[in-house]
């Protein structure tokens, strides 16, 4: 029987070693020592496997773990929100430090949006939701997830609205999602936040809930606000900006949101915040070997026409 090629045999040993420890990370020294590999040879193997998406190299500690590309090969490398969050934390810290804003990571779990992690500013926090909080993903909440969801998932999301949406309202939401896909993020205005009254009621008793309600009512009386960030928008009308992180299958595995903007933030600054956030989520997506899904514009247009 033919002997396996040495390079293939080493690669298989390396992947088996990591597959037996799918939630752990290892340095180059750890791997070369455990497998008795020459360090230079081991480094070359690791670099190639990272380039192919078979492994992920953590941006902070430079250690290696199984990569999401192995999902398609039937290995133990399924990427979930917790693993993506581990990669995202360094970028969250950088966004927090660069912009002086709060940065929050959320994930869609079933029909709920779950707070996974936070990096907060020292200013008073309006509508603070602690890590682990679950909020129902009902319109208009969770657009940053629904904009890239499958049509049947979007339909289920729209069906969860209470009161039930009319056909024209459904069409308006579909146009909103099309816009979010185009710009790459979703900006929540105080006017839109008024539509979240049902969710705010569910937050009764949590720190910041009453302050959030008063702030929303005050802003809404002065200006209903736009649903999407625009250069002419007053920065005070924008409550939060959220952008997606994609996995290799094209699904939104995480969303990063920023808020608690400085009181003196100008419109240009808020637009810059949105671009900085989008750059950060794009970097995380790249590390995860993820990609934004291709969305059929003709299908999107047909969906909107059928509800108009």
C-alpha positions in Angstrom: 0.0 0.0 0.0 1.3 3.4 -0.9 2.5 5.6 1.9 0.8 9.0 2.3 2.8 12.0 1.3 4.6 13.5 4.3 3.0 16.9 3.9 -0.5 15.5 3.6 0.1 13.3 6.7 1.3 16.3 8.7 -1.7 18.3 7.6 -4.1 15.5 8.6 -2.4 15.2 12.0 -2.6 18.9 12.6 -6.3 19.1 11.7 -7.1 16.0 13.9 -5.3 17.6 16.8 -7.4 20.8 16.5 -10.6 18.9 15.8 -10.2 17.0 19.1 -10.1 20.4 20.8 -12.6 22.5 18.7 -13.1 25.3 21.3 -9.4 25.8 22.1 -6.7 28.0 20.5 -3.1 27.1 20.2 0.1 29.1 19.4 2.6 28.1 16.8 4.9 26.8 19.6 2.0 24.8 21.1 1.2 23.0 17.9 4.8 22.4 16.8 5.7 21.0 20.3 2.6 18.8 20.6 3.0 17.3 17.1 6.8 17.3 17.0 6.8 19.4 13.9 9.7 21.6 12.7 8.5 25.1 13.7 9.3 26.7 10.2 7.4 23.8 8.5 4.5 24.1 10.9 4.3 27.9 10.4 4.1 27.4 6.6 1.3 24.8 7.0 -0.7 27.1 9.4 -0.4 30.1 7.1 -1.7 28.1 4.1 -4.6 26.6 6.1 -5.6 30.1 7.3 -5.5 31.4 3.7 -7.9 28.6 2.7 -10.3 29.3 5.6 -9.5 25.9 7.2 -8.1 27.7 10.3 -8.7 31.1 12.0 -5.8 33.1 13.4 -7.0 35.1 16.3 -6.1 38.8 15.7 -5.2 39.5 19.3 -3.2 36.6 20.6 -2.2 35.2 17.1 -3.3 31.7 18.2 -5.0 29.2 15.8 -8.3 27.4 15.9 -10.5 25.5 13.5 -11.9 27.6 10.7 -15.5 27.8 9.3 -14.5 26.6 5.9 -14.3 23.1 7.4 -18.1 23.1 8.0 -18.5 22.1 4.4 -16.1 19.2 4.9 -18.2 17.7 7.7 -15.7 18.4 10.5 -16.3 19.9 14.0 -15.8 23.5 12.9 -19.3 24.9 13.0 -19.1 28.6 13.5 -21.5 30.0 16.0 -22.0 33.5 17.5 -19.8 32.8 20.5 -16.8 31.9 18.3 -17.4 34.9 16.1 -17.7 37.1 19.2 -14.3 35.9 20.3 -12.8 37.3 17.1 -15.0 40.5 17.3 -14.0 41.6 20.8 -10.7 43.2 19.7 -12.5 45.2 17.0 -15.3 46.2 19.5 -12.6 47.6 21.8 -11.0 49.5 18.9 -14.3 51.0 17.9 -15.1 52.0 21.4 -11.7 53.7 21.9 -11.5 55.3 18.4 -15.0 56.9 18.5 -15.7 57.3 22.2 -19.0 55.4 21.8 -20.7 52.3 23.3 -20.3 49.2 21.2 -22.7 46.3 21.6 -22.6 42.8 19.9 -25.9 41.0 19.3 -27.0 37.8 17.8 -30.3 36.5 16.4 -31.3 33.4 18.4 -34.5 31.9 17.2 -37.0 34.8 17.3 -35.0 36.9 19.8 -32.1 39.3 19.6 -29.6 38.5 22.3 -27.0 40.9 23.7 -23.7 39.0 23.6 -21.1 41.6 24.7 -20.8 45.4 25.5 -18.1 48.0 25.7 -19.7 51.1 27.2 -18.8 54.8 27.6 -18.9 56.6 31.0 -21.8 58.8 29.9 -25.3 58.0 31.1 -26.7 55.0 29.2 -30.2 55.3 27.9 -32.0 52.0 27.4 -29.2 49.9 28.7 -29.7 46.2 28.0 -27.4 43.9 29.9 -25.4 41.0 28.4 -27.8 38.1 28.0 -30.9 40.2 27.5 -33.3 38.7 25.0 -35.6 41.1 23.0 -38.2 39.8 20.6 -37.2 40.3 16.9 -40.4 42.0 15.7 -40.6 44.8 13.2 -39.0 47.3 13.2 -36.4 45.6 15.4 -33.6 43.4 13.9 -33.4 45.0 10.4 -29.7 44.5 10.5 -30.4 40.7 10.5 -33.4 40.6 8.3 -31.9 42.6 5.5 -29.8 39.6 4.5 -32.2 36.8 5.5 -34.0 34.4 3.2 -37.4 35.6 1.9 -39.3 33.1 4.0 -37.5 34.3 7.1 -38.4 37.9 6.3 -42.0 36.9 5.8 -42.0 35.2 9.2 -40.5 38.4 10.8 -43.2 40.6 9.2 -45.9 38.2 10.4 -44.7 38.7 14.0 -45.6 42.4 14.0 -48.3 43.4 16.5 -50.6 44.8 15.4 -50.6 42.9 12.1 -49.1 44.8 9.2 -51.1 45.7 6.1 -49.8 45.0 2.6 -48.6 48.6 2.1 -46.7 48.5 5.4 -45.1 45.2 4.5 -44.0 46.8 1.3 -42.5 49.7 3.1 -40.5 47.4 5.4 -39.2 45.5 2.3 -38.0 48.8 0.9 -36.3 49.6 4.2 -34.5 46.2 4.1 -33.4 46.9 0.5 -31.9 50.2 1.6 -30.1 48.6 4.5 -28.5 46.0 2.2 -27.4 48.8 -0.1 -25.7 51.0 2.5 -24.5 48.1 4.6 -25.9 49.3 8.0 -29.1 50.3 9.7 -29.5 53.5 11.6 -32.2 53.8 14.2 -33.8 57.2 14.6 -35.7 58.4 17.6 -38.8 58.5 15.4 -38.4 54.8 14.6 -37.7 54.1 18.2 -41.2 55.3 19.0 -42.4 52.3 17.0 -40.5 50.1 19.6 -42.9 51.1 22.3 -44.1 47.5 22.8 -40.4 46.4 23.3 -39.7 49.3 25.7 -42.7 48.2 27.8 -41.0 44.8 28.1 -37.9 46.5 29.6 -39.8 48.0 32.5 -37.7 47.9 35.6 -34.4 47.6 33.8 -31.8 50.3 34.4 -32.3 53.1 31.9 -35.7 52.0 30.6 -37.6 55.0 31.9 -34.9 57.4 30.7 -35.1 55.8 27.3 -38.9 56.3 27.2 -38.7 59.9 28.1 -36.0 60.6 25.6 -37.9 58.9 22.8 -41.1 60.8 23.6 -39.3 64.1 23.7 -37.5 63.6 20.4 -40.5 62.2 18.7 -42.6 65.3 19.5 -39.9 67.5 18.0 -39.2 65.4 14.9 -40.4 62.1 13.7 -37.0 61.4 12.1 -35.8 59.4 9.2 -35.4 55.7 9.2 -32.0 55.7 7.6 -28.9 57.8 8.1 -28.6 60.7 5.8 -26.1 63.5 5.6 -28.9 66.0 6.4 -30.1 64.1 9.5 -29.5 65.8 12.8 -27.1 63.6 14.7 -29.4 63.9 17.7 -32.1 62.1 15.8 -29.9 59.0 15.5 -30.0 56.7 18.4 -27.9 53.8 17.2 -26.2 52.4 14.1 -25.9 48.6 13.5 -23.9 46.6 10.9 -23.7 42.9 10.2 -20.8 40.3 10.5 -21.2 37.5 8.0 -20.1 33.8 8.3 -18.8 31.7 5.4 -22.4 30.7 4.5 -23.4 34.3 4.0 -25.5 34.5 7.1 -25.4 37.3 9.7 -23.7 35.6 12.6 -23.3 38.8 14.7 -24.3 42.4 14.5 -22.2 45.2 16.0 -24.1 48.3 17.1 -22.8 51.7 18.3 -24.6 54.4 20.3 -24.3 56.9 23.1 -22.7 59.4 20.7 -21.0 62.4 22.2 -23.4 65.3 22.8 -21.5 67.6 20.4 -21.3 65.1 17.6 -21.9 66.7 14.2 -23.7 65.2 11.2 -20.4 64.5 9.5 -19.1 62.8 12.6 -22.1 60.5 12.8 -21.7 59.6 9.2 -18.0 58.9 10.0 -19.1 56.7 12.9 -21.2 54.6 10.5 -18.3 54.1 8.1 -15.9 53.2 10.9 -18.4 50.6 12.1 -18.8 49.1 8.7 -15.0 49.0 8.2 -14.8 47.1 11.5 -17.5 44.6 10.7 -15.9 44.0 7.3 -12.6 43.2 9.0 -14.2 40.7 11.3 -16.1 39.1 8.3 -12.7 38.8 6.5 -11.0 37.1 9.4 -13.9 34.6 9.6 -13.6 34.0 5.8 -17.2 35.2 5.6 -18.9 37.0 2.8 -22.1 39.0 2.2 -24.6 36.9 0.4 -25.6 37.7 -3.2 -29.1 39.0 -3.1 -31.2 38.8 -6.2 -32.5 42.3 -6.9 -35.2 41.0 -9.2 -36.5 38.8 -6.4 -36.4 41.7 -4.0 -38.3 43.9 -6.4 -40.9 41.2 -7.0 -41.4 40.8 -3.2 -42.0 44.6 -2.9 -44.4 44.6 -5.8 -46.5 41.8 -4.4 -47.1 43.7 -1.2 -47.6 47.2 -2.7 
